[in-house]
Amino acid sequence: MYQKLSFTDVLAAIIQKIEANTDLRCYDSIPENAPVPFYHAEMLGSIPEKSKTMMKDRYQAVIHVHTEGKGSVAIFDAIHKLEEALTEDIELPDGYEMILQVPNGVSQILNEEDGTKHAIIGYDFVVFSGYKVKI
């Protein structure tokens, strides 16, 4: 039986990969007074991906990058580290495989009131769950 992977499993795997490859914390919910710099991963949703032969779903996420300083060097460096971190395959539970990881680019870089910078980057992750069969 086909079972769709929970978005929480996908989000946890994304967070784990970011933390392992950037040496910065990545939160799914930002704690009060979190020390900057850090990442914040947020799942927007999932939709079935059309395929005649495979069961797969597209998970859409945004990753927020928070850094200190008024200049752009720190935010650009953190964005680059994130992009590099997510070039590696994301490990999922047995029976599922990440078949596509696509960055959608930086949608915004904001100057926050407290003097920090905040970038928003979109990502699509396509997860393979099994093959369709005719009965």
N, C-alpha and C positions, 0 to 999 in steps of 0.2 A: 504494500500500500504506500502511496506517495504521501509524504508528510513534509510540509513546508517548514523550513528552519525558522525558528523564532528570531525576531529582530534583535532580541537581547543577546543571543549567542553571537550574532554578527557584530553587534556593537562592542561586546566584550573582546572579541578577537581583534577588532580594529584598534581599540584602546591598548591592548596588550602589545601589538606590533609597534604602535607609536611610541609607547614608553620604552620598549626594548631598544629601539633604533635611534631615539633622540636624546635619551637621558633626561627628559623632562616629564613631569606629571601630565597625565591626560585624564580629565574628569568627565563623567557623564552628567554630573550635577555639581556645579561649582560651590565648594564650601565657603562660608564667610571668611574673609581675610586670607584667602588662598595666596601664597607667595608667587609673585610674577617672576619669571615667565612660566607659562603653562599652556596646555591645549585643552579644548573642550569639544568633545565629539557628541553630535546630536543626530539622531535618526529621524528623517522626515517621513519615511514610509517605504512601502514595498509594493511592487506591481508584478504580475506574471509577465515573463518575457516570452514572446511568441517563438515557437519552434515546432517543427513537425515530428521530431524524433526525441527531443529531450524535455524533461521537466526542469525549468529554471525560473528564477525570480530575480528581479532587479531591486536592490535595496539602495535607496537614495539617502545620503548623509551630508551634513555640513560639519566642517571642523573649524572651530574658532581658534585663532592664534592670539595670545595676549603677551605683550612684551613691555618692558620699561623703556623710558627715554623718549625724547622729542624727535630724534633723528629717525631715519628710515633704515639704517643699517641693521639694527636688532630685529626688526619685524621681517625684513627681507631674508635675513639669515635663518630665522625660525621657520619661515615659509619654505625655504630651500631644504632644511632638515626634514620637514614634514613630507615634502614631495619625494625626497630620497628614501625616507623610511617606508613609504607606501609603494615603492617599486618592487619590494620583496613580496612573495606570496604570503597571503594571510592564511593561517592554519585554522581549520574549522573542525567540528566534531566528525567522527567517522561516519561515512555515508554521504558526506557533502563535500563539494569542492568549489573553491573560488575560481571561476574561469575567466573573469574580467574585472580589472580594477581601473577605472577611468577617472582621472581628475577633470573636473569641469572648469577649472581655473579660479582665480581670485575674483570674487564678485565685489568685494569692498575692502578698503582699508580705512579705518575710522580713528580719529583722534579723540580719546575719551577725556572726560572732564578732569580726571585725576592725573592726567599727564601721560598715561599709558597709550599704547597703540593696540588696535584690535583688527585683525584681518579675518575674513570669512571666505572659506574655500569649499566648493562643492565637490562631491565624489559620488560615482555610481559603482556599485559592487554587484556583479552577477554571480549567483550561486546555482550550481548544478546539483539536482537532487535525485536524478535517476532517468532511465530511458522509458519512453512510452512504448507500450506493446499493444498489439491487436489481439483480441480474444475472439 
